[in-house]
Amino acid sequence: MRHLVCSLVVALALPATSCSNGGNSLTGSISTVYDLSFNSITIELEGTNVLIEYVGDNGYPAIVAVNIQDIVNVANSSISLVQEENGQPRGSIRNVSGETNQLMIEIGTITFDETPKVGSQLSGNFAATFTSGLTLDGTFSGKVYAP
């Protein structure tokens, strides 16, 4: 009986903490603060800046931006989002649903399965822990567009 109750609690908790869409997903404890549901993603490359937008009905549950300048092997490298590049963190994560919320990353990485190129497919994943202690993890896969 105890296992049944635990399984039921886990099964009921999962929908509130994750959202996936065609190989793309968002999960994490930040779902207690922000709705992570989304319908699609867009991936843009402008110069050395990669932007991954998770697009929902009421805004963007997550927008991940990362500058890949001066990274020798971008494909399959764990890239720190908090490492500084030209005096700024290499990456950022925002939530835009009515208002823009810049989420302060304490620890975070992103990995691209390929080197980002306009017109090519790109997939990968990211994981972040914010200064609040909340977490956000995601996977992405899609065609790269120019803005």
GROMACS elastic network, one bead per residue, 0.5 to 0.9 nm:
[ bonds ]
;  ai    aj funct       b0    kb
    1     4     6  0.50623   500
    1     5     6  0.63389   500
    1     6     6  0.87406   500
    2     5     6  0.52166   500
    2     6     6  0.62842   500
    2     7     6  0.86356   500
    3     6     6  0.50700   500
    3     7     6  0.60156   500
    3     8     6  0.84561   500
    4     7     6  0.51196   500
    4     8     6  0.60858   500
    4     9     6  0.86117   500
    5     8     6  0.50701   500
    5     9     6  0.61665   500
    5    10     6  0.86663   500
    6     9     6  0.51131   500
    6    10     6  0.62156   500
    6    11     6  0.85618   500
    7    10     6  0.51494   500
    7    11     6  0.60470   500
    7    12     6  0.85534   500
    8    11     6  0.50459   500
    8    12     6  0.60843   500
    8    13     6  0.85112   500
    9    12     6  0.51991   500
    9    13     6  0.60923   500
    9    14     6  0.87626   500
   10    13     6  0.50969   500
   10    14     6  0.62533   500
   11    14     6  0.55710   500
   11    15     6  0.77783   500
   12    15     6  0.66610   500
   12    16     6  0.78632   500
   13    16     6  0.56523   500
   13    17     6  0.67480   500
   14    17     6  0.53358   500
   14    18     6  0.63137   500
   15    18     6  0.57008   500
   15    19     6  0.71846   500
   16    19     6  0.82297   500
   16    31     6  0.68082   500
   16    32     6  0.78522   500
   16    35     6  0.84687   500
   16    36     6  0.85958   500
   17    26     6  0.83607   500
   17    27     6  0.56522   500
   17    28     6  0.58860   500
   17    29     6  0.65456   500
   17    30     6  0.79964   500
   17    31     6  0.53292   500
   17    32     6  0.74850   500
   17    35     6  0.88090   500
   17    36     6  0.77210   500
   18    25     6  0.72296   500
   18    26     6  0.56443   500
   18    28     6  0.67542   500
   18    31     6  0.74438   500
   18    36     6  0.67548   500
   18    37     6  0.76573   500
   19    24     6  0.83615   500
   19    25     6  0.54935   500
   19    26     6  0.53122   500
   19    27     6  0.63987   500
   19    36     6  0.61674   500
   19    37     6  0.53345   500
   19    38     6  0.71292   500
   20    23     6  0.67433   500
   20    24     6  0.54171   500
   20    26     6  0.63620   500
   20    27     6  0.84224   500
   20    37     6  0.77558   500
   20    38     6  0.77624   500
   20    39     6  0.86991   500
   20   139     6  0.86980   500
   21    24     6  0.50238   500
   21    25     6  0.61427   500
   21    38     6  0.74584   500
   21    39     6  0.66700   500
   21    40     6  0.68557   500
   21    41     6  0.88400   500
   22    25     6  0.81412   500
   22    40     6  0.83826   500
   22   140     6  0.89602   500
   22   141     6  0.82948   500
   23   139     6  0.70930   500
   23   140     6  0.66486   500
   23   141     6  0.65293   500
   24    40     6  0.80877   500
   24    41     6  0.77258   500
   24    54     6  0.87746   500
   24   123     6  0.89208   500
   24   138     6  0.71730   500
   24   141     6  0.61434   500
   24   142     6  0.87281   500
   25    36     6  0.89675   500
   25    37     6  0.89757   500
   25    38     6  0.86949   500
   25    54     6  0.89084   500
   25   137     6  0.79472   500
   25   138     6  0.51339   500
   25   139     6  0.50489   500
   25   140     6  0.67257   500
   26    36     6  0.63051   500
   26    37     6  0.78310   500
   26    38     6  0.86145   500
   26    54     6  0.86123   500
   26    61     6  0.87231   500
   26    62     6  0.83026   500
   26   136     6  0.69237   500
   26   137     6  0.57230   500
   26   139     6  0.68109   500
   26   140     6  0.89707   500
   27    30     6  0.79956   500
   27    31     6  0.72663   500
   27    36     6  0.73595   500
   27   135     6  0.81098   500
   27   136     6  0.57367   500
   27   137     6  0.52116   500
   27   138     6  0.62718   500
   28    31     6  0.60278   500
   28    32     6  0.86085   500
   28    36     6  0.88778   500
   28   134     6  0.74004   500
   28   137     6  0.58724   500
   28   138     6  0.86014   500
   29    32     6  0.60041   500
   29    33     6  0.81580   500
   29   133     6  0.87616   500
   29   134     6  0.53609   500
   29   135     6  0.52031   500
   29   136     6  0.66812   500
   30    33     6  0.54222   500
   30    34     6  0.61880   500
   30    35     6  0.84935   500
   30    36     6  0.83715   500
   30   133     6  0.89781   500
   30   134     6  0.52471   500
   30   135     6  0.56171   500
   30   136     6  0.61392   500
   31    35     6  0.57208   500
   31    36     6  0.60067   500
   31   134     6  0.88362   500
   31   135     6  0.87022   500
   31   136     6  0.81894   500
   32    35     6  0.77437   500
   32   134     6  0.89496   500
   34    61     6  0.70111   500
   34    95     6  0.79054   500
   34    97     6  0.85603   500
   35    38     6  0.86994   500
   35    61     6  0.63888   500
   35    97     6  0.87978   500
   36    54     6  0.87848   500
   36    56     6  0.82171   500
   36    60     6  0.85377   500
   36    61     6  0.51657   500
   36    62     6  0.75742   500
   37    54     6  0.86427   500
   37    55     6  0.85183   500
   37    56     6  0.62251   500
   37    57     6  0.83133   500
   37    60     6  0.89801   500
   37    61     6  0.68970   500
   38    41     6  0.78989   500
   38    54     6  0.60262   500
   38    55     6  0.52830   500
   38    57     6  0.69083   500
   38    58     6  0.88956   500
   38    59     6  0.86967   500
   38    60     6  0.75466   500
   38    61     6  0.69550   500
   39    54     6  0.75688   500
   39    55     6  0.58605   500
   39    56     6  0.53130   500
   39    57     6  0.72435   500
   40    53     6  0.83621   500
   40    54     6  0.60651   500
   40    55     6  0.53085   500
   40    56     6  0.71450   500
   41    52     6  0.68887   500
   41    53     6  0.53491   500
   41    55     6  0.55434   500
   41    56     6  0.87759   500
   41   140     6  0.76287   500
   41   141     6  0.82014   500
   41   142     6  0.74203   500
   42    51     6  0.79352   500
   42    52     6  0.58393   500
   42    53     6  0.51925   500
   42    54     6  0.67851   500
   42    55     6  0.75384   500
   42   142     6  0.71385   500
   42   143     6  0.77126   500
   42   144     6  0.75947   500
   42   145     6  0.78730   500
   43    50     6  0.71540   500
   43    51     6  0.56294   500
   43    53     6  0.64421   500
   43   122     6  0.81374   500
   43   140     6  0.88092   500
   43   141     6  0.85331   500
   43   142     6  0.67471   500
   43   143     6  0.66127   500
   43   144     6  0.50272   500
   43   145     6  0.61716   500
   43   146     6  0.85218   500
   44    49     6  0.80981   500
   44    50     6  0.57472   500
   44    51     6  0.50890   500
   44    52     6  0.66166   500
   44    53     6  0.84659   500
   44   118     6  0.76625   500
   44   143     6  0.85371   500
   44   144     6  0.54163   500
   44   146     6  0.54154   500
   44   147     6  0.59663   500
   45    48     6  0.69459   500
   45    49     6  0.57223   500
   45    51     6  0.64618   500
   45   116     6  0.72012   500
   45   117     6  0.71560   500
   45   118     6  0.64078   500
   45   144     6  0.65815   500
   45   145     6  0.62505   500
   45   146     6  0.54382   500
   45   147     6  0.70205   500
   46    49     6  0.52740   500
   46    50     6  0.66425   500
   46    51     6  0.83403   500
   46   118     6  0.87434   500
   46   145     6  0.87017   500
   46   146     6  0.61303   500
   46   147     6  0.66490   500
   47    50     6  0.82155   500
   47    67     6  0.88770   500
   47    69     6  0.87054   500
   48    66     6  0.83217   500
   48    67     6  0.55436   500
   48    68     6  0.53429   500
   48    69     6  0.53957   500
   48    70     6  0.89591   500
   49    65     6  0.69726   500
   49    66     6  0.57367   500
   49    68     6  0.63221   500
   49    69     6  0.77915   500
   50    64     6  0.81236   500
   50    65     6  0.57002   500
   50    66     6  0.53508   500
   50    67     6  0.63144   500
   50    68     6  0.74729   500
   50   116     6  0.76787   500
   51    63     6  0.70194   500
   51    64     6  0.57793   500
   51    66     6  0.66696   500
   51    67     6  0.89104   500
   52    62     6  0.81597   500
   52    63     6  0.57140   500
   52    64     6  0.50993   500
   52    65     6  0.64080   500
   52    66     6  0.87960   500
   52   140     6  0.79806   500
   53    60     6  0.67509   500
   53    61     6  0.83266   500
   53    62     6  0.62452   500
   53    64     6  0.64801   500
   53    65     6  0.85818   500
   54    59     6  0.86660   500
   54    60     6  0.55754   500
   54    61     6  0.61490   500
   54    62     6  0.54347   500
   54    63     6  0.62250   500
   54    64     6  0.85279   500
   54   140     6  0.89326   500
   55    58     6  0.83150   500
   55    59     6  0.63143   500
   55    61     6  0.69385   500
   55    62     6  0.78789   500
   55    63     6  0.86572   500
   56    59     6  0.52378   500
   56    60     6  0.54476   500
   56    61     6  0.65801   500
   56    97     6  0.88018   500
   57    60     6  0.80859   500
   58    61     6  0.84453   500
   58    96     6  0.85422   500
   58    97     6  0.58460   500
   58    98     6  0.75438   500
   59    62     6  0.89053   500
   59    95     6  0.82045   500
   59    96     6  0.55589   500
   59    98     6  0.69845   500
   60    63     6  0.65709   500
   60    94     6  0.83285   500
   60    95     6  0.59503   500
   60    97     6  0.59829   500
   61    94     6  0.79013   500
   61    95     6  0.50683   500
   61    96     6  0.61910   500
   61    97     6  0.67808   500
   62    93     6  0.65525   500
   62    94     6  0.56337   500
   62    96     6  0.71423   500
   63    92     6  0.80393   500
   63    93     6  0.54950   500
   63    94     6  0.51057   500
   63    95     6  0.63221   500
   63    96     6  0.78656   500
   64    91     6  0.72928   500
   64    92     6  0.58742   500
   64    94     6  0.67042   500
   64   126     6  0.88341   500
   65    81     6  0.88681   500
   65    90     6  0.82894   500
   65    91     6  0.53854   500
   65    92     6  0.52643   500
   65    93     6  0.64125   500
   65    94     6  0.85651   500
   66    79     6  0.89273   500
   66    81     6  0.69387   500
   66    89     6  0.87275   500
   66    90     6  0.56491   500
   66    92     6  0.65700   500
   66    93     6  0.89242   500
   66   110     6  0.83668   500
   67    70     6  0.89362   500
   67    81     6  0.87862   500
   67    85     6  0.79571   500
   67    89     6  0.88096   500
   67    90     6  0.53753   500
   67    91     6  0.63777   500
   68    71     6  0.57511   500
   68    72     6  0.89763   500
   68    74     6  0.72139   500
   68    79     6  0.83214   500
   68    90     6  0.76157   500
   69    72     6  0.85975   500
   69    85     6  0.80493   500
   69    90     6  0.88486   500
   70    85     6  0.88342   500
   71    74     6  0.59074   500
   71    77     6  0.89837   500
   71    79     6  0.84442   500
   73    76     6  0.76141   500
   73    77     6  0.65169   500
   73   115     6  0.80761   500
   74    77     6  0.55907   500
   74    78     6  0.83570   500
   74    79     6  0.78937   500
   74   111     6  0.80029   500
   74   112     6  0.68524   500
   74   113     6  0.84355   500
   74   114     6  0.72759   500
   74   115     6  0.55444   500
   74   116     6  0.81623   500
   75    78     6  0.87647   500
   75   111     6  0.73000   500
   75   112     6  0.53366   500
   75   113     6  0.52161   500
   75   116     6  0.81926   500
   76    79     6  0.89978   500
   76   111     6  0.58357   500
   76   112     6  0.56264   500
   76   113     6  0.50987   500
   76   114     6  0.68121   500
   76   115     6  0.84630   500
   76   124     6  0.84933   500
   77   110     6  0.81429   500
   77   111     6  0.56944   500
   77   112     6  0.70388   500
   77   113     6  0.82714   500
   78   109     6  0.59860   500
   78   110     6  0.57913   500
   78   112     6  0.80299   500
   78   126     6  0.89588   500
   79    82     6  0.89831   500
   79    83     6  0.84278   500
   79    90     6  0.86757   500
   79   108     6  0.83628   500
   79   109     6  0.52433   500
   79   110     6  0.52357   500
   79   111     6  0.61280   500
   79   112     6  0.86597   500
   80    83     6  0.55060   500
   80    84     6  0.89549   500
   80    89     6  0.89142   500
   80    90     6  0.71910   500
   80    91     6  0.76580   500
   80   107     6  0.78928   500
   80   108     6  0.58901   500
   80   110     6  0.66798   500
   81    84     6  0.82818   500
   81    89     6  0.64562   500
   81    90     6  0.51233   500
   81    92     6  0.67680   500
   81   105     6  0.77082   500
   81   107     6  0.74110   500
   81   108     6  0.51759   500
   81   109     6  0.52691   500
   81   110     6  0.69431   500
   81   128     6  0.83370   500
   82    88     6  0.85006   500
   82    90     6  0.58374   500
   82    91     6  0.62795   500
   82    92     6  0.81258   500
   82   105     6  0.68755   500
   82   106     6  0.71696   500
   82   107     6  0.66232   500
   82   108     6  0.65103   500
   82   109     6  0.80074   500
   83    88     6  0.80813   500
   83    89     6  0.54760   500
   83    90     6  0.55604   500
   83    91     6  0.79742   500
   84    87     6  0.55622   500
   84    88     6  0.50366   500
   84    90     6  0.54552   500
   84    91     6  0.86842   500
   85    88     6  0.53433   500
   85    89     6  0.60554   500
   85    90     6  0.54813   500
   86    89     6  0.82702   500
   86    90     6  0.86497   500
   87    90     6  0.89915   500
   88    91     6  0.84182   500
   89    92     6  0.72182   500
   91   105     6  0.86820   500
   91   108     6  0.85363   500
   91   109     6  0.86618   500
   91   110     6  0.88466   500
   92   102     6  0.77225   500
   92   103     6  0.74626   500
   92   104     6  0.77660   500
   92   105     6  0.72631   500
   93   101     6  0.86975   500
   93   102     6  0.64333   500
   93   103     6  0.57368   500
   93   104     6  0.77171   500
   93   105     6  0.76325   500
   93   128     6  0.88010   500
   94   100     6  0.67692   500
   94   101     6  0.55103   500
   94   103     6  0.56140   500
   94   104     6  0.88489   500
   95    99     6  0.79948   500
   95   100     6  0.58247   500
   95   101     6  0.50701   500
   95   102     6  0.66549   500
   95   103     6  0.74207   500
   96    99     6  0.55079   500
   96   101     6  0.62176   500
   96   102     6  0.87099   500
   97   100     6  0.67531   500
   97   101     6  0.83847   500
  103   130     6  0.67197   500
  103   131     6  0.82775   500
  104   129     6  0.86557   500
  104   130     6  0.54715   500
  104   131     6  0.58549   500
  104   132     6  0.80777   500
  105   108     6  0.64695   500
  105   128     6  0.64572   500
  105   129     6  0.59969   500
  105   131     6  0.60238   500
  105   132     6  0.88747   500
  106   128     6  0.74953   500
  106   129     6  0.57312   500
  106   131     6  0.51321   500
  106   132     6  0.86126   500
  106   133     6  0.84092   500
  107   127     6  0.82612   500
  107   128     6  0.56888   500
  107   129     6  0.52329   500
  107   130     6  0.68574   500
  107   131     6  0.83895   500
  108   126     6  0.73252   500
  108   127     6  0.54843   500
  108   129     6  0.61961   500
  108   130     6  0.82942   500
  109   125     6  0.84491   500
  109   126     6  0.55710   500
  109   127     6  0.55848   500
  109   128     6  0.65448   500
  110   124     6  0.74286   500
  110   125     6  0.57599   500
  110   127     6  0.65944   500
  110   128     6  0.86580   500
  111   114     6  0.88428   500
  111   123     6  0.85444   500
  111   124     6  0.54050   500
  111   125     6  0.54888   500
  111   126     6  0.62966   500
  112   115     6  0.66892   500
  112   116     6  0.76301   500
  112   122     6  0.70674   500
  112   123     6  0.59577   500
  112   125     6  0.68317   500
  112   126     6  0.88084   500
  113   116     6  0.88487   500
  113   122     6  0.68175   500
  113   123     6  0.55516   500
  113   124     6  0.52702   500
  113   125     6  0.85229   500
  114   117     6  0.86191   500
  114   121     6  0.82027   500
  114   122     6  0.60907   500
  114   123     6  0.70628   500
  114   124     6  0.80744   500
  115   122     6  0.76470   500
  116   120     6  0.73776   500
  116   121     6  0.80179   500
  116   122     6  0.62599   500
  116   144     6  0.71740   500
  117   120     6  0.55574   500
  117   121     6  0.79647   500
  117   122     6  0.80179   500
  117   144     6  0.64736   500
  117   145     6  0.83054   500
  118   121     6  0.84254   500
  118   143     6  0.77686   500
  118   145     6  0.51828   500
  118   146     6  0.60747   500
  119   143     6  0.62258   500
  119   144     6  0.53468   500
  119   145     6  0.60169   500
  119   146     6  0.82258   500
  120   142     6  0.83539   500
  120   143     6  0.55780   500
  120   144     6  0.56682   500
  120   145     6  0.82845   500
  121   141     6  0.71223   500
  121   142     6  0.54079   500
  121   144     6  0.60890   500
  122   140     6  0.78050   500
  122   141     6  0.55506   500
  122   142     6  0.55287   500
  122   143     6  0.60745   500
  122   144     6  0.65203   500
  123   139     6  0.74719   500
  123   140     6  0.52577   500
  123   142     6  0.64544   500
  123   143     6  0.87395   500
  124   138     6  0.85204   500
  124   139     6  0.57744   500
  124   140     6  0.55120   500
  124   141     6  0.66208   500
  125   137     6  0.75037   500
  125   138     6  0.54849   500
  125   140     6  0.61092   500
  125   141     6  0.88564   500
  126   136     6  0.81960   500
  126   137     6  0.56233   500
  126   138     6  0.53099   500
  126   139     6  0.65095   500
  126   140     6  0.86623   500
  127   135     6  0.75553   500
  127   136     6  0.59660   500
  127   138     6  0.65144   500
  127   139     6  0.89998   500
  128   134     6  0.84972   500
  128   135     6  0.56517   500
  128   136     6  0.53386   500
  128   137     6  0.62364   500
  129   132     6  0.79899   500
  129   133     6  0.60701   500
  129   134     6  0.58391   500
  129   136     6  0.65916   500
  129   137     6  0.87123   500
  130   133     6  0.53261   500
  130   134     6  0.55247   500
  130   135     6  0.61626   500
  130   136     6  0.81931   500
  131   134     6  0.74660   500
  132   135     6  0.86708   500
